[in-house]
Amino acid sequence: VQLQASGGGLVQAGGSLRLSCVASERTLTTYNIAWFRQAPGKERDFVAVKRASGASYYADSVKGRFTISRDNAKNTLYLQMNNLEPEDTAVYYCAAGSKTTIFSYLGSADKYDYWGQGTQVTVSS
């Protein structure tokens, strides 16, 4: 499984960015694919996940602002981020984990076996 994240950048508060995660073939329908983020000096936090089945779940901090989606034909997972806040500044990673992971563990980084290289998102105030 290979994952490559892109789309980060510098944006003002209130702005938008769309992150992309290109996966190797059939990964999106075989694994749960999640976005995590890590700010300097902090732990890696769950952002959102798209299960292999298509169901989506979000961290409370991004609900209503971020949308996770996928294009199976392009083997690409997206994270549309709107109304960005300075607190969203972090390196964003996409990760793939077993589709059998139960709901309670979808936000646990240790349940994801494959990670992309990360893309920096910086939101200025």
ABEGO torsion letter per residue (X at the ends): XBBBBBGBEBBBBGBBBBBBBBBBBGAAAABBBBBBBBBBGBBBBBABBBBAAGBBBBBAAABGABBBBBBAAAGBBBBBBBGBBAAABBBBBBBBBBAABBAAAAABAAABABBBAEBBBBBBX
